[in-house]
Amino acid sequence: HVARAAPDGYTILLAGNFTHAINPWLYKNLSWDPHRDFTPITEVALMSIIVCVTPERGIRSMKELIAKVKSEPGKWFYASPGNGTSQHLAGAELNRLAGTDMQHVPFRGGAPSLQAVLAGDVQVMIGTTPVVLPQIRAGKLVPLALITRAASTMVPGVPGMEEAGVPGMDLGSWWGIWAPPGIRPEVKQRLYTSITKVMRLPQVAEKLAREAMEPEISASPEEFAAFVRRDHASYEPIVRASGAKAD
């Protein structure tokens, strides 16, 4: 809809790395191009994804998880909300970098994947903060690491992958705003100025923080466009190595 809307600034798209960095490698016959058919305005938020286990597993760190998986080849599984999601790809990349062989179990959404882990049907959960944080706070899940290289102030006490012992892993989850193609430069700049002004409001940051998300504003629409292209390119080998397909 947005790709074909009038470029007047009244129709915009809120989307993220799943649409513009990952999906183009999953779907062979997309009806739109992530770069040609949209005008990037700005990144707006970051969302953390955490590798977790239940306390009953007796695992308290990524190093312990990796050692356990290697000691029991073919017996460990990780849950995600679906094939080709950031969580699925994070597990595949973790396997590649850590030399493990966890098998992927896709579910239809975060809630059923969480329930499978809490019930003990699947050993490892890779989930977004809105899904896993309530269970972490309730003591029902043990957070082992974020899937990003560094830790986040939004999730205190949880290390990034470099600190956790898996250097080279850095898969973020982000959201951004796009407009239709062909929008006039002055309209694009007006959108950027208005959106970034809202994202800097304290009440917006507070609302995002409740879900362990944080505002992230691009320096300019051009900087955001370059960032999207880099992230899109970085996912090609990850998606190919995972074998994920959505067609």
N, C-alpha and C positions, 0 to 999 in steps of 0.2 A: 504493500500500500504506500509506504513512505517513498520507495524508490520511484514511484510513478505519480506522486503528488505534485501539486503546483509548488514551485520553488519560491514561495512568498514568505517563509518564516513561520507560518502558522501550523505546519505539520512537522513534527520532529519524532525521532525514534530513540527510545531508551533501550539499549542492548548491551552486549558485552563480548568478552573474548570467545564465548561459546558460539556466537553468531558470526563474528568477523575474523576470528583467528582459527577456530577449530572446524566449524561446519563446512567451510569450503573444501577441506581435505577429506571430509567424511562422505559428502554427497557429490556424485559425479555430474548430476544434471540440475544444478541449482538454476533457478530462473533469474537470478540476479548476481552481480559481481560485487564483492565486499568493498572494493575501492572505487570502481567506475560509477556505480549506481547510488552512491551516498556521498554527502559532504560532511567530513568529520568536524565536529565543533569542539568538544573537550571530553577528556576523561572526567568522571565525577566521583567514583568511589572504588575502594578496594575491599575485597571480602576474603577472609582467611579460610583455608581448608586444612583440616587436622587429621592426622593418622591416630586412631584410637583403638584400644582394646578394653574389654571388661576387666574389673579387678581380679576376677577368678582366674584369669590367665597367668597371674603372677609376674607380669612383665611391666617394667617401669621405665624403659628407655628404648630408643630405636635400635641401639646396639644389641640389647637383649632380644628384641623381636627378630632382628636379622639372624642372630645366632640360633634362635629357636627354630626359625623357618629352615635354615640350612641343615639343622640336625634332624629334621623330619621332612625330607624332600617329598613333594607331591601331596602333602597332607594339610597345607595351609591355604586358606581362601580369604579374599577381601571383598567386601560389599561396596557397591556404588549405586547411585540412582539411575544408572542406565548406560547403555553402550555408547561410547564416544564422548561421554561427559568428561569434565576436567578431572573428576575423581577417578574415573576409569583410567584415563591417560596417566594420572599421577602414580597409580599403582603399577602400571606397565613400565614407566620410567624408573620407579623405585626398584623394580625387579632388575632392570638393565644395569643400573648403577651399583646396586648392592650385591648383584649376583645371586638373587633369590628367585624362587619359582612360585610365588603365590598365584593362585588361580583366581580369575575375575568372576564374580557372581553379580550380574546386573539385575537391578530391580526397577520397578516403575515408580521412581521417586525416592526422595530421601527418607520419608517416614517408614515405608516397608523395609528398606535396607537397614535402618536403625533397629527396627523390631527384630529382624533376623539376627543381628549381632547381640542384642540384649537377651534374646532367647537362647543364645549359644549355638545357633545353627551355622553361623559364619564367625570366624575368629577375629577378623580385623575390619574396622570401619574407617573409610576415608570420606569425611563429610564436611559440609560447610558449617560455619559457626552457628547460624540460626538453628540448625538441626541438632548438632552435638553439644553445644554449650550448656543447655539446661540439664543434660544428662551428666556432663562433667561436674557441674556445680552440685548435683544431687549425689555425686559419688558413684554413679553407675557406669561411667566410662573413665578411663585413664588416658589423658592426652600424651602422646609420645613426641610429636613434632609437627610443625607446620610444613606444608609442601614447598614453601618459599625458602630461599637461601638463608635469609635473616629472620630473626624473631620480630614480633609485632607488639607494640605497646597496647594494642587492643586485646591481646591474649597474654597477659603477664604470666611468666613462669613456664611458658611453653617454648622450647627452643626452635630455631630454624634448622633446616637440614644440614647446613655446614657444621653448626655446633653439635648437632645430634649424631654426626659421624657419616653423613652421606654428602660429601662435597660434590658440587656440580649440578645439584638438583635445585631448580628455581622456577616453579610453575605457579604464577599468581592467578587470581581470579578478579577481574575488574569489570566495571560498568562505564559506559560512556553515552554521549549524545551525538546523534547524526541528524542532518537535514537532507532533503532531496538533492539530487544533482542539479547543477546550473544555478544555484542560489547566488544572488549578487554579493560582492565582497562586503558592502556596507551592512547588508542584512546578516551575513555570517558573523561579522564582528559584533553587531548588536546582540545577537543570540549569545555569543561567547561572553560578552560583558554581563548580560542579565543572568545567565545561568551560573557563572562563577560567583557573582555577587550573592546569589541565594545559597550556594554551596558553602560560602564562608560564614553564614549565619550560625551563631552558637547553638540555636535550637535544632538546626539540621545536623550538626555534628553530634549533639546529644542523642538524637533519635537514631542515628546510624550506630553510635557506640553501644546502644542497647543490644544490637545484634552483632557486636564486635566487628563492625565495619567502620571505615574511616574515609573522610572526604579526600579525594585526590584530584587536583585541578591541573590540567595541562598548561604549559607556559603560553601556548597559542594554539589555534586550530591547526596550523601547519606542523607544530610539534606533535600534536595528537595524531595527525595523519601519518607521520613518520613512525611513531610508536606502534600504531596498528599494523603497518606494513612489516615492521620487524617482528612483532609477535606472531603475525600470520605466517611468516616465513619460518620462524623457529618451530612451529608445530608440525610442519610437514614431515620431518623424520620421525617425530614422536608418534604421530598417527600411523604412519606407514609401519613402524616397528611393532606397534600394538596390534595391527591387523584389524582395527576397528573400521567398520563400514556401516552406513546408514541407508544405502539405496536398497 
